[in-house]
Amino acid sequence: MTLGVKQMMEAANAAVPKITAAEAREKIANGNTLLLDIRDGTEVQASGKAAGAVHVSRGLLEFRADPDAPTHDKNFSKDKTVLIYCASGGRAALAGKLLKDMGYNEVYNIGGFKDWAESGGAVEK
């Protein structure tokens, strides 16, 4: 069976719970979280990012998240709660599904950067 974007999004949305920015801030306050911005570098450069977020573009996610890869980013740990955002939430859902498939258990889609910023989330330029 060939998958299209619609089927991929349905599977991602079923696997990765979507939470609000306020709920994400609560999880961050509880500690042991990774706030992950998976937008492209040009998007981050244009708008900034959530304060404390680690930026890894979606195309490099597997290479940074795999602890056995030579390009592993030490910010990634399977015992952390991972909170992911992009521009509108679609790429965050797909990235969250990928991380779940890689063994990350606590993964949440917090939607888009605009949602974060408009809800009062701290932003760094």
N, C-alpha and C positions, 0 to 999 in steps of 0.2 A: 504494500500500500504506500502510495506516495503522499507525503505530507505537504500541505500548503500552509501559508501564514495563519489562516483561520484556525486550522487544527492545532498548530503549534501554540497559538495564543490561548486557545481553550485549555490545552494541557498545562500550560504555564500558570494560568489563572487558577486552575483547580489545585495545583501543587503548592503555590506560593501565596500565602494569605496577604491581602492588602490591608495596611493599617494607616491611620492618619498620622500627620506630622506630629501632632500632640502625643499620640501613643508612642511614636518613635522617640520623642524627647524623654518620655518616662523610661523607656528601655535604656537609653543612653545614660540617664541619671543612675540607673541600677548598676551600671558598669559592665565590663567584659563584652563590649559591642564593637563592631566595625561598621562605620557609616561609609557607604561606598557610592561614589559618583561614577557612573559608567558612560557618561556622555563623551563625545569626541573632544579632543583638546581645544579646538576652536570654539566650541560651545562654552567650555569652562572659562576660557580666556575672555570671552565676550561678557559673561554674566557673573563670574565668580563661582564659588561653590559653598556648600554648607560648611560652616565652621567645624574644623576637625575631620572633615571627610577625606578619605583616601580616593584619589582619582586614578582609575584604571579603565581605559576605554574598553568597550565590550569586546572588541576584536582581540584583546590581549588577556582577557579574563582567565581562560583556562591555564595559560602559562604562568600567571601570577598566583593563582589559587592552588595549584598542585604542589604539595610540599616536596615532591620528588623531582620537580623540574628545576633545572639550573637557574631559571629566571623567577623562582618563587619569591613572592613578596612576604616578608616576615609579619606584616600586618594581618595576613590571613591565617586563621587557626580554626579548626573544626569545632573547637569548644566555645567559640564566640557566637553571639547573636549577630547576624549580618542584616543590615538595613540598607536597601538598595534604592536609588532613585536615578532617573534619567531626565528627559525633557517633559514627558507626559505619562510615563508609567509602562509603556509597551516594552521597551528594551529592558527595563528593570524586571518585568515579569519573566521574560525569556532568560535573562541572566540569573535570576533566582532559581529557575528550574534547572539550569545548568549546574549551579552550585549544589542544589539538592541531589542531582544525579552524581555529583562528585563526592557526596558524603557529608555535606554541611547540613545539619539538621534544623537549626533555628534561623530561617531565612524569611525576610519580610520585604514586600514591595511597598515603599512609602510614596510611590507616585512620581510626580514631576518636581523639578527644582522650583518652579513657580509656586507650587503648593507649599513647599517648605518655607520659601521666603515670605509669601503672603500670610502664612499662619504665625509669623513672628520668629521663625527659626533663624538663628544667627548665621550670617553670611560673611565670608572673607573673599576679598578681591584678589 
